[in-house]
Amino acid sequence: MKKILVTGSNGFLGQKVVDLLSGNDLYAVTAISKGTNRNPNQVGYTFEQIDLLDQSAFMGFLSSHIFDAIIHTAAMTSVEACEADKAACQLINVNLVQTLASYCEKHQAQLIHLSTDFVFDGQKGTPYHEQDIPNPQSEYGKSKYASEQILTQSACNYAILRTILVYGINGDPNRSNLVLWAKGKLAQKEAIKVVNDQWRMPTFVDDLAYACQLAIERQAQGIFHISGAELMSINEAVYKIAAYWELDKTLISEISAASIGQADNRPRQTGFDLSKSKNDLGYVPTGFIESLEIIERQFKEFGR
């Protein structure tokens, strides 16, 4: 069995990765997070409450364990939070990656690191390839690019998975994302404002979790783009969500990114060329509408 460490296991992606891998006899999963375990599924893996920023506690934990692979999902992902607290952003998104890279170098472990489309400026106009030169416009994007550079310049066996606008559902009712937010507000007959001048390829969280598993199975090395295959504006995605659940589209009003201060710190258009991930990992993204059908079933499975 491969011994796998999942950081940020209370997070949206972290829970999904733990659920996926802990149900596979090939993996012995250890999950760590700063808070107590919030995953409704608490069987089939080991959980330890560890503050990754407590250097003494985290280094003590690492020194007492040997892992074959680390899936690093813990991160500071809010664009606004990263701008407001650049020091914390540096500690969490950059320095922590250096610590994990050093561990993986020492123990010849694989590091699966999550990154973002926000390393790009969104000006290209066509889907981004892995070899395109990043030009991040926000503190969040800059921190993620810095973490990528740490790995590309290290002797660590790494796979960087860049992704875009992750959505879906897990067992934590406090977790939200574009799909859950839009569905929830519209179902409550609340009017919502949605940006109409930014384009993305939204990523189903189940696909992203599976891509993490594929990266381990294939012993992937390098940078990989992981997202959905459909480019759409944010408002177009919300209209699709409203149509699927037969919600009132007249409650949706369109606004510009500039009107809410999101024109400069978020790329205008990002989309990924998925050829490398499809060819090297066997990654196949779920269609957007198909993913909504899966989410509808998962609402019932999670009792929500």
C-alpha positions in Angstrom: 0.0 0.0 0.0 1.2 3.5 -0.8 1.2 5.8 2.2 -0.5 9.1 1.2 -0.6 12.3 3.2 -3.5 14.7 2.4 -3.0 18.3 3.7 -6.0 20.6 4.2 -8.3 17.6 4.6 -11.1 19.7 6.0 -11.1 21.7 2.8 -13.4 21.3 -0.2 -11.0 19.4 -2.3 -9.2 17.8 0.6 -12.4 16.0 1.8 -13.0 14.7 -1.7 -9.5 13.4 -2.0 -9.7 11.6 1.3 -13.0 10.0 0.5 -11.7 8.9 -2.9 -8.4 7.4 -1.8 -9.6 6.0 1.5 -12.0 3.8 -0.4 -9.1 2.2 -2.4 -7.2 -0.7 -0.9 -4.0 0.5 -2.7 -3.7 3.5 -0.3 -3.1 4.1 3.4 -4.3 7.6 3.9 -3.3 10.1 6.6 -5.4 13.3 6.6 -4.3 16.5 8.4 -6.0 19.8 9.1 -5.7 22.6 11.5 -9.2 22.0 13.0 -10.9 18.9 14.2 -12.1 16.5 11.5 -15.2 17.9 9.8 -15.5 15.1 7.2 -18.7 13.2 7.8 -16.8 10.1 6.5 -14.4 9.3 9.3 -13.5 5.6 8.5 -10.8 4.1 6.3 -8.1 6.6 7.1 -6.1 8.2 9.9 -6.7 11.8 10.9 -4.4 14.1 12.9 -5.1 17.6 13.9 -2.0 19.6 12.9 -1.5 23.3 12.4 0.8 23.5 9.4 2.0 26.9 10.4 3.1 25.6 13.8 6.6 24.8 12.6 7.6 22.7 15.6 4.4 20.6 15.6 4.4 20.1 11.8 8.1 19.3 11.6 7.7 16.9 14.4 4.8 15.2 12.6 6.8 14.9 9.4 9.9 13.5 11.1 7.9 10.7 12.6 6.2 9.6 9.3 7.4 8.4 5.9 5.0 9.0 3.1 5.2 7.8 -0.5 3.2 10.8 -1.7 1.8 14.1 -0.4 -1.3 15.7 -1.9 -1.0 19.3 -0.8 -4.5 20.9 -1.0 -4.0 23.3 2.0 -3.8 26.9 0.8 -5.0 30.4 1.2 -7.3 30.7 -1.8 -9.3 33.9 -1.3 -7.9 36.7 -3.6 -9.1 39.4 -1.1 -7.6 37.6 1.9 -4.3 37.2 0.2 -4.2 40.9 -0.6 -5.2 41.9 2.9 -2.6 39.7 4.6 0.4 39.2 2.3 2.5 37.8 5.2 0.0 35.0 5.9 -0.3 34.4 2.1 3.5 34.0 1.9 3.6 31.6 4.8 0.8 29.4 3.7 1.1 29.4 -0.1 4.9 29.7 -0.5 6.9 28.8 2.6 4.9 25.7 3.4 5.6 24.4 -0.1 9.3 24.7 0.5 9.0 22.7 3.6 7.1 19.9 1.8 9.5 20.0 -1.1 12.5 19.5 1.2 10.7 16.6 2.9 9.9 15.0 -0.5 13.5 15.4 -1.7 14.8 13.7 1.5 12.4 10.8 1.4 12.0 10.5 -2.4 8.3 11.1 -2.0 6.0 12.5 -4.7 4.4 15.9 -4.1 1.1 16.6 -5.8 0.7 20.4 -5.5 -2.5 22.4 -6.4 -2.1 25.6 -8.3 -4.4 27.9 -10.3 -5.3 29.6 -13.5 -4.7 32.9 -11.7 -1.0 32.5 -12.5 -2.0 33.9 -15.9 -3.1 37.4 -16.7 -6.0 36.3 -18.9 -5.0 38.3 -21.9 -4.1 35.5 -24.3 -7.6 34.9 -25.6 -7.0 31.2 -26.3 -6.6 28.2 -24.0 -3.4 28.2 -22.0 -0.8 25.5 -22.4 1.4 24.3 -19.5 4.4 25.9 -21.1 2.8 29.4 -21.4 4.6 32.0 -19.3 2.7 33.0 -16.2 2.0 36.7 -15.4 -0.1 36.8 -12.2 -2.0 40.0 -11.4 -3.0 39.3 -7.8 -1.1 38.5 -4.6 -2.8 35.1 -4.7 -1.7 34.4 -8.2 1.8 35.6 -7.4 2.1 33.3 -4.4 1.0 30.3 -6.4 3.4 31.0 -9.1 6.2 31.4 -6.5 5.2 28.0 -5.1 5.4 26.5 -8.6 8.9 28.0 -9.0 10.1 26.4 -5.8 9.1 23.0 -7.2 10.4 23.4 -10.7 13.8 24.5 -9.3 13.9 21.7 -6.7 15.0 18.1 -6.9 11.5 17.1 -5.7 9.4 14.6 -7.6 6.4 16.9 -8.2 3.2 17.2 -10.1 1.7 20.6 -10.2 -2.1 20.5 -11.0 -3.4 23.9 -12.1 -7.1 24.2 -12.0 -10.0 26.7 -12.6 -13.1 27.7 -10.6 -13.7 24.5 -8.7 -17.3 23.6 -7.9 -19.4 20.7 -6.6 -20.6 19.4 -3.2 -19.2 17.4 -0.3 -20.5 16.5 3.1 -19.7 19.9 4.7 -22.8 22.1 4.6 -20.7 25.2 5.3 -18.7 24.8 2.0 -19.9 26.9 -0.9 -18.9 27.6 -4.5 -20.5 29.0 -7.6 -23.0 26.1 -8.2 -24.1 25.8 -4.6 -24.3 29.6 -4.1 -26.3 30.2 -7.3 -28.7 27.3 -6.7 -29.1 28.2 -3.0 -29.9 31.9 -3.6 -32.2 31.3 -6.6 -34.1 28.5 -4.8 -34.7 31.0 -2.0 -36.1 33.5 -4.6 -33.1 35.9 -3.9 -31.8 38.2 -6.6 -28.2 37.7 -7.5 -25.6 39.7 -9.4 -23.2 37.8 -11.7 -20.2 39.0 -13.6 -20.7 38.8 -17.4 -17.2 39.7 -18.7 -15.0 37.0 -17.3 -14.7 33.5 -18.9 -13.6 30.3 -17.3 -13.6 26.5 -17.7 -15.2 25.5 -14.4 -13.8 22.3 -12.8 -15.9 19.6 -11.1 -14.3 18.9 -7.8 -14.8 15.1 -8.3 -12.7 15.4 -11.5 -10.0 17.3 -9.7 -9.8 14.7 -6.9 -9.5 11.9 -9.4 -6.8 13.8 -11.2 -4.8 13.8 -7.9 -5.2 10.0 -7.9 -4.2 9.7 -11.5 -1.0 11.8 -10.8 0.0 9.3 -8.2 -0.9 6.2 -10.3 1.0 7.5 -13.3 4.0 8.9 -11.2 3.3 12.2 -13.0 6.1 14.7 -13.1 5.7 18.4 -14.2 2.8 20.8 -14.7 -0.6 19.6 -15.7 -3.8 21.6 -16.6 -6.9 20.2 -15.0 -10.3 21.7 -15.6 -13.6 21.2 -17.3 -13.5 21.3 -21.1 -16.2 24.0 -21.7 -15.3 27.6 -21.8 -18.1 29.9 -20.5 -18.7 33.3 -19.0 -19.6 33.3 -15.3 -23.1 34.5 -16.0 -23.5 31.8 -18.6 -22.6 29.1 -16.0 -25.2 30.6 -13.6 -27.9 30.6 -16.3 -27.1 26.9 -16.9 -27.4 26.2 -13.2 -30.8 28.0 -13.1 -32.0 26.1 -16.1 -31.0 22.7 -14.8 -32.9 23.2 -11.5 -35.7 25.1 -13.2 -35.1 28.3 -11.1 -36.2 31.8 -12.0 -33.6 33.3 -14.3 -35.2 36.8 -14.0 -33.5 37.0 -10.6 -30.1 37.1 -12.3 -28.7 40.5 -13.2 -25.4 40.9 -15.0 -22.7 43.2 -13.9 -19.1 43.9 -14.9 -16.1 42.8 -13.0 -14.9 46.4 -12.7 -18.1 47.3 -10.9 -17.2 45.1 -8.0 -13.4 45.7 -8.1 -12.6 42.4 -9.7 -11.3 43.5 -13.1 -7.6 44.0 -12.2 -7.1 41.2 -9.7 -8.7 38.4 -11.7 -7.9 37.4 -15.2 -10.5 38.2 -17.8 -10.4 34.9 -19.6 -8.7 31.7 -18.7 -9.1 28.3 -20.3 -6.8 25.3 -20.5 -5.6 23.1 -23.2 -6.1 19.7 -21.6 -4.2 17.7 -24.2 -1.2 16.9 -21.9 -3.5 15.8 -19.0 -5.6 13.7 -21.3 -2.6 12.0 -22.9 -0.3 11.6 -19.9 -2.8 11.1 -17.1 -5.8 9.7 -18.9 -7.8 12.6 -17.5 -11.3 13.0 -18.9 -13.4 15.9 -17.6 -17.1 15.5 -16.8 -19.4 17.7 -18.9 -20.9 20.7 -17.0 -24.6 19.5 -17.2 -23.6 15.9 -16.4 -21.8 17.2 -13.3 -25.0 19.0 -12.2 -26.8 15.7 -12.5 -24.2 14.0 -10.3 -24.4 16.9 -7.8 -28.2 16.5 -7.6 -27.7 12.8 -6.7 -25.0 13.8 -4.1 -27.4 16.2 -2.5 -29.5 13.2 -1.5 -26.4 11.1 -0.5 -25.2 13.8 1.8 -28.7 14.4 3.2 -28.7 18.0 2.1 
